[in-house]
Structures are given as structure tokens and as C-alpha cells.
Amino acid sequence: MAGMAKPRRQAPARAAEPRSITTLQAALAVFLTFASPRMLAIQLVVALGIRPIFGPPGLGDLLIVAAVAIYWPLQEWFLHRYVLHMRPRELLGLRIDPIAARYHRAHHREPWRLEYVFLPGRMIVAMIPAHVALWLWLAPSHALALTGIAAFGGAALFYEWIHYLTHTFYRPRSAYYREIWRGHRLHHFKNERYWYGFTVPLVDRLLGTAPDPGSVPNSETCATLGIDD
């Protein structure tokens, strides 16, 4: 539950000029100036660094990585569709408007403003300890917990990287990235009710949100998501 306070910036304005980002090297340099990628990268490096202490990986580690690889893109689609695009609502006199949804609306209003591309830093600060605690509680061993932390944290970092890259002027050079780039541009500038998937574009096709662009009307609410903040 939150009011309508404007989302805070995560990085200085000097790092928020996407037109100058045309190569992967330039993209990476700017990417690492933002808080959430740095925190996710630290989490990943720490988990991978500690994991060998508990012995070599085995079948259990492979199963966890496979489970995360299947679960992550489905979670990504669901959260984008139902949380990031959640409309503010009133409950018992209180306004329910999660910070993630407010950031996402700001992101749609200013898609080239890189500060709003990333998950809010304060959200990551809260989520990392909860994420670590959950894996330590769920996994049958510390070794498998560390594998889960690394796999899930790595997936989150990869999502941040790919999403950020689509909001720079780096042009696609692979069929995989080209499909992501095209779908996300359609989501922002054609119709915000489709193309919710990201790291695995197949999810949109499976869930019916990747129509032929020619069959979809141009939306007048791509920038506002139909909400007058």
C-alpha cells in the first residue's frame, strides 16, 4: 500500500542517455551504474563463490537450475501482466498501489528514461534477504540453497540486462534478441495489453499474448496504461 509519491531515481541523470548506447560494451558500462543490477550481481557472485565449499554440483543442482529455468519466464509474464499493470484500487479507505506498479507506469510514460527501466532499488534491498532466507528454508541442504540463490538471482539479473538493452539504441544482432526487441517495442508503442513475456518470448505465444501485430489496434493508452497519475 502506498501513496502517489513519485518514484525515486536509482542513478544520476548523466547515466540516463540511451542514444549514446549503441554497443554492448557501452551498454554494460551504463548498466553497472544502476543500483539493482549491482546488487543482483553481488548476490550472484557471492552465491557462486561460496557454493564450491559444499562440494561439487550433482543431480539436485541440475534439477534446481532446470526448475528455475522453467518457472522464471512464467513468473515474468504473470508479474508483468497482473502486478506491474495492476490498477490502483481502494480497500477499506486505503489506496493500494504497489511501488512496482507505480514504477512501471513511470516507465511507460518515459520509456527512454533509464532510471525507470530497472526494478526499484529499495525493492531489491528488501527482496534479496527474503530470497536468501526462502532458499535456506526450502532447500534440503546449504549447497542446494546456494544453487537456488545463484540460479534465481542470475535469472533476475539476466532479465534486468535484456530489458535494459531493449531501451537503449543497441540494435538486435541475433534472432533471439530481435524477437524480444520487437515484442517489447510493440508492447510499449503498439498495444500494452500484449507481449508481456521477456527472456523467453515463447511464453507469449503459449499464453495467447503474441498476436499478429496487424490484427491488433493501436492503443491510445500505451503511455498511461489508462491511469491518470
C-alpha positions in Angstrom: 0.0 0.0 0.0 1.4 3.3 -0.9 0.6 6.8 -1.9 1.4 8.5 -5.1 4.9 9.7 -4.3 7.0 10.0 -7.4 9.5 7.1 -7.8 13.0 8.0 -6.8 15.8 7.8 -9.2 18.3 5.0 -8.9 21.2 6.7 -10.8 22.4 10.1 -11.7 21.0 11.7 -14.8 24.4 11.5 -16.6 23.9 7.7 -16.8 20.4 8.0 -18.4 21.1 8.8 -22.1 20.2 5.8 -24.1 21.0 7.3 -27.5 24.7 7.1 -26.7 24.4 3.3 -26.1 25.0 1.5 -29.3 27.4 -1.2 -28.4 27.4 -4.0 -25.8 30.5 -2.5 -24.1 28.8 0.9 -23.7 25.6 -0.8 -22.5 27.4 -2.8 -19.8 29.3 0.3 -18.6 26.0 2.2 -18.0 24.1 -0.9 -16.8 26.5 -1.3 -13.8 25.9 2.3 -12.7 22.4 1.4 -11.6 21.7 0.0 -8.1 19.6 -3.1 -8.8 21.9 -4.7 -11.3 24.9 -4.1 -8.9 23.1 -5.7 -6.0 21.9 -8.7 -8.1 25.4 -9.1 -9.4 26.9 -9.1 -5.9 24.3 -11.7 -4.8 25.2 -13.9 -7.7 29.0 -13.6 -7.2 28.7 -14.3 -3.5 26.5 -17.4 -4.0 28.7 -18.8 -6.8 31.8 -18.1 -4.7 30.5 -19.9 -1.6 28.9 -22.9 -3.4 32.1 -24.9 -4.0 32.8 -25.0 -0.3 29.9 -27.5 0.0 31.2 -29.9 -2.6 30.8 -30.5 -6.4 27.4 -30.0 -8.0 25.2 -33.0 -8.5 21.8 -34.0 -9.9 20.0 -32.0 -7.3 21.7 -28.8 -8.5 20.8 -29.6 -12.1 17.1 -30.1 -11.2 17.0 -26.8 -9.3 18.5 -24.9 -12.3 16.1 -26.6 -14.6 13.1 -25.8 -12.4 14.2 -22.1 -12.2 14.6 -22.0 -16.0 11.0 -23.3 -16.4 9.5 -21.2 -13.6 11.2 -17.8 -14.3 9.6 -16.9 -17.7 6.2 -17.9 -16.4 6.6 -15.8 -13.3 7.9 -13.0 -15.5 4.8 -13.0 -17.7 2.4 -13.3 -14.7 4.0 -10.4 -12.7 4.2 -8.2 -15.8 0.5 -8.8 -16.6 -1.0 -8.8 -13.2 1.3 -6.8 -10.9 3.2 -4.3 -13.0 0.0 -3.4 -14.9 -2.2 -3.5 -11.7 -4.6 -0.6 -11.5 -4.7 1.4 -8.2 -7.7 0.4 -6.1 -9.3 1.3 -2.8 -9.7 -1.1 0.1 -11.3 -0.1 3.4 -10.4 3.5 2.6 -6.8 2.8 1.7 -5.2 3.2 -1.7 -3.5 0.0 -2.9 -0.8 0.9 -5.4 2.4 -1.1 -5.2 5.7 0.6 -5.8 6.5 -1.8 -8.7 3.2 -0.8 -10.5 4.0 2.9 -9.9 7.5 2.5 -11.3 6.1 0.6 -14.3 3.6 3.3 -15.1 6.5 5.9 -14.9 8.4 3.5 -17.3 5.6 3.5 -19.8 5.3 7.3 -19.6 9.0 7.8 -20.2 10.3 4.6 -21.9 13.7 6.1 -22.7 14.4 7.2 -19.2 16.7 4.5 -17.9 16.1 5.2 -14.2 12.6 3.6 -14.6 13.8 0.6 -16.6 15.1 -1.3 -13.6 13.4 -2.9 -10.6 13.3 -0.3 -7.8 16.5 -0.4 -5.7 14.6 -0.3 -2.4 12.6 -3.3 -3.6 15.8 -5.3 -4.3 17.2 -4.3 -0.9 14.1 -6.0 0.7 13.9 -8.9 -1.7 17.5 -10.2 -1.5 17.4 -11.2 2.2 13.9 -12.6 1.8 15.1 -14.6 -1.3 18.1 -16.0 0.6 16.1 -16.9 3.6 13.4 -18.7 1.5 16.0 -20.8 -0.3 17.7 -21.7 3.0 14.3 -22.8 4.4 13.1 -24.7 1.3 16.3 -26.4 0.2 17.3 -29.7 1.9 21.0 -28.5 2.1 23.0 -25.4 2.1 24.6 -26.5 -1.1 21.3 -26.7 -2.9 20.1 -23.4 -1.3 23.2 -21.6 -2.8 22.5 -23.2 -6.2 18.9 -21.9 -6.0 20.0 -18.4 -4.9 22.5 -18.3 -7.8 20.0 -19.6 -10.4 17.1 -17.4 -9.4 19.3 -14.3 -8.8 21.1 -14.9 -12.1 17.7 -15.1 -13.9 16.7 -11.8 -12.3 20.0 -10.2 -13.4 19.6 -11.5 -16.9 16.0 -10.1 -17.1 17.3 -6.7 -16.0 20.0 -6.8 -18.6 17.8 -7.8 -21.5 15.0 -5.4 -20.5 17.5 -2.5 -20.2 19.1 -3.4 -23.5 15.8 -3.0 -25.4 15.6 0.6 -24.1 19.0 1.6 -25.5 20.0 2.2 -29.1 21.8 -1.1 -29.4 20.3 -2.9 -32.3 19.5 -6.7 -32.4 22.1 -8.9 -33.9 20.6 -12.3 -33.1 17.2 -13.8 -33.9 16.6 -14.4 -30.2 17.2 -10.8 -29.1 15.4 -9.5 -32.3 12.2 -11.2 -31.2 12.5 -9.8 -27.7 13.3 -6.3 -29.0 10.4 -6.4 -31.5 7.8 -7.7 -28.9 8.8 -5.2 -26.3 8.6 -2.3 -28.7 5.1 -3.5 -29.7 4.2 -3.6 -26.0 5.3 0.0 -25.5 4.2 1.6 -28.7 1.5 -0.6 -30.3 -0.7 -2.1 -27.6 0.2 -2.6 -23.9 -2.2 -5.4 -23.5 0.0 -7.9 -25.3 3.7 -9.0 -25.4 4.2 -9.4 -21.7 6.9 -12.1 -21.9 10.6 -11.2 -22.0 13.5 -13.6 -21.6 11.5 -16.4 -23.2 9.2 -14.9 -26.0 7.6 -18.4 -26.4 5.6 -17.7 -23.3 3.6 -15.1 -25.0 2.8 -17.4 -27.8 1.7 -20.2 -25.4 -0.5 -17.8 -23.4 -2.1 -16.0 -26.3 -0.5 -12.6 -25.9 1.7 -12.6 -29.1 -0.9 -11.8 -31.9 -0.1 -10.8 -35.4 0.6 -7.0 -34.9 -1.6 -6.2 -37.9 -4.6 -7.7 -36.1 -4.2 -5.6 -33.0 -5.5 -2.0 -32.8 -3.2 0.8 -31.9 -3.8 1.6 -28.2 -4.2 5.2 -27.0 -3.1 4.2 -23.5 0.4 2.7 -24.1 2.0 5.6 -22.3 -0.5 5.9 -19.4 -1.8 2.3 -19.0 -5.2 4.0 -18.8 -4.3 5.6 -15.4 -4.1 9.4 -14.9 -1.4 9.7 -12.3 
